[in-house]
Amino acid sequence: MGTIMYRLAMRNVLLSCILLASSVSLASCKDKSSSSSEAGTSSKKADKPEKPSEEALIKEALAVPGAMIIDVRSANEFAGGHVEGAVHIPVLEIEDRIAETQPNKDTQIILYCHRGPRAANAEKRLRAMGYTKLLNAKAAKTVAKAMGKELVK
């Protein structure tokens, strides 16, 4: 009976030592991984500059001399409110009408629609035609806000 008790006591001591060693080992691994992940995070932030806001990109594009704003929405949407100074060319007419409005393929062109998909479509079409300085500003309200103005009718 004494041998059994001795073996049980030794087993418990051994298990306690293993658990203690595992806990210490895991804790040190956790400290190393969190410090290395923190270091990785900070280096990633340092390597990757913060992305400018949509409004900042629009303001930058608008500041380019000769920049042109094109509304690619339907005629009804354009009549309902558009950015002051915008030229109206519906997205499906962009290839046919861009040359009459802006033949210079290096002019900064800011495109917008209601949310962005049609402006993205127009951007893709214009890039295929060789236009280089294009910005999908997505929504009319976003462009108007960047300009500090309201939509006009």
Sequence and secondary structure as in RCSB ss.txt:
>XXXX:A:sequence
MGTIMYRLAMRNVLLSCILLASSVSLASCKDKSSSSSEAGTSSKKADKPEKPSEEALIKEALAVPGAMIIDVRSA
NEFAGGHVEGAVHIPVLEIEDRIAETQPNKDTQIILYCHRGPRAANAEKRLRAMGYTKLLNAKAAKTVAKAMGKE
LVK
>XXXX:A:secstr
 HHHHHHHHHHHHHHHHHHHHHHHHHHHHHHHHHHHHHHHHHHHHHHS     HHHHHHHHHTSTT EEEE S H
HHHHH B TT EE  GGGHHHHHHHH   TTS EEEEESSSHHHHHHHHHHHHTT   EEEEEEHHHHHHHHT  
 B 
